[in-house]
Amino acid sequence: MSGSGPVDLSVIVVNYNVAPLVLEAVASLLSQKFAGRDGGDGRLEILVIDNASSHDDVACLRRLPSCVVHLHNDRNLGFAAANNRGIERASGRYVCFLNPDTKVLDGALEALLQHLQRHPEVGAVGPRIWADDERTLLLPPADSPTLSFLLARIAGEAVPAVRRRRSRAWHRRALAFWRAQAPFRVQMLSGACMLTSRALVDRVGGFDAGYFLYYEDADWCRRVRRAGYSLAVVPEAEIVHYYNQSARADPQAALGHAMRSEGRFVRAHYGLPGTLIYGAARAVSRRLARLQAPSAPQGVIELGRQVEPPRFRLTEGVPPRELMIEIGYDWLFLPSVAAFVRGPEFQFSPTVWHNIPPGRYCARMVEPDTLRPLALWSWEKV
C-alpha cells in the first residue's frame, strides 16, 4: 500500500498456476507512483485472487508482501468469476484488471489515471503492450468480435481471397495502432490491463461469470460502449505481457474454452438469428477448408528446427531505414506481433524466445509504409 486514507486504485490480479509471474507483477505495481484524489501520493490496493492453483503454486504466493490482499478459491471459478470476487472486495475509487503474466512499467498507472480523469466520456483505458522486457515486440491490437468480424474470419479460413483482403485491412489498422503516440479511441481494450472507475463498474456490472476463460473482456467492453462511454488506449502507459502463460500447461483445454466463450458471446449479443448464421458459416467453412491445403509463398527461407533464437537477416543490401518484422502462425500474419528495426537484422530476446511455446512459426521483414515483404522465413521451435 502507498499513502494513507481512502484507497485511490484497486488492482485485481487472478492467478492460476503462474505464481512466480504474479510476484513479478505485484513488485512492478508496488514501484508505481501516482497522484491521489487529494493531490498527494495515491493509495494503492492490490488483490490477488488464486483460482485453486497447485499446492506448490499456492505455496509460492505466500511470498506476497503482507500489504497484498490474498484470496484463495477452493475451486477454479474461471477468470471472470474470480475477477468479480476481487471487485466485491476492492475498495478503490478506480479499479484495474491486470493479467498475472504482466509487468507494469514506470508511470503507467499515473498515465492511465490521468487520461481517465481528464476525459469523463472515456469509460476505460488500456496501455501500450510489449511482449518483452526490452520493448522490441509489440502485441497486436485487440479485435472487437462483432458478428461481421467473426463471419469474415470464418470465411477467410476457407477462401484465400477473403483471407488476403482481411490481412490487408487488419495490417493497416495494426500499423496505425503500433505507431500511435497520442491516446486514441478503440472498439475494444486488451483484457491484459484495463483501468476504469468503480462508479462505472457499479453501473455496467462486473464480468459475465458465464465466460470461464476468454471473451469476458470483449463482453464487458461492449457493455461499456452500450452505456454511452468510449474506450481509449494511452501509449504513454506501457506494460509487458508475457502472453497467455496460464494456458501453456493445457493449450487444447484453452482452445476449447475460447470456442465455447465465442459461442456464448454470439448468443448473448446477436441472439438466435446471429447464432444460426454463425453456426452455418462455421459448418460451411470447415467443409471448404478440407478441400484445399494452404501453401507457402515462393521464396521462403526455411530455417528448420530451432532450439536457440533464430537470426533474421536480409541477404540483399538495404538502405538504413526503418523496417518492420512480423511474427505469426501463418503466411498472412493475421494476427501478428511486430518490431520496428533500423537495419536488416532481428533476433528474439531471450525472454520472448523462452515464452514462445513449441510449434511452427513464420516471420517476414516488410517496408512499413507499403507493407511490401522483403524476406520470408519459417521455422519450428522445439
Secondary structure, 3 states (H helix, E strand, C coil): CCCCCCCCEEEEEEECCCHHHHHHHHHHHHCCCCECCCCCECCEEEEEEEECCCHHHHHHHCCCCCCCEEEEECCCCCHHHHHHHHHHHCCCCEEEEECCCEEECCCHHHHHHHHHHHCCCEEEEEEEEECCCCCCCECCCCCCCCHHHHHHHHHHHHCHHHHHHHHHHHHHHHHHHHHCCCCEEECCCCCCEEEEEHHHHHHHCCCCCCCCCCCHHHHHHHHHHHCCCEEEEEEEEEEEECCCCHHHHCHHHHHHHHHHHHHHHHHHHHHHHHHHHHHHHHHHHHHHHCCCCCCCCCCEEEEEEECCCCEEECCCCCCCCEEEEEEECCCCCCCEEEEEEECCEEECCHHHHHHCCCEEEEEEEEECCCCEEEEEEEEEEC
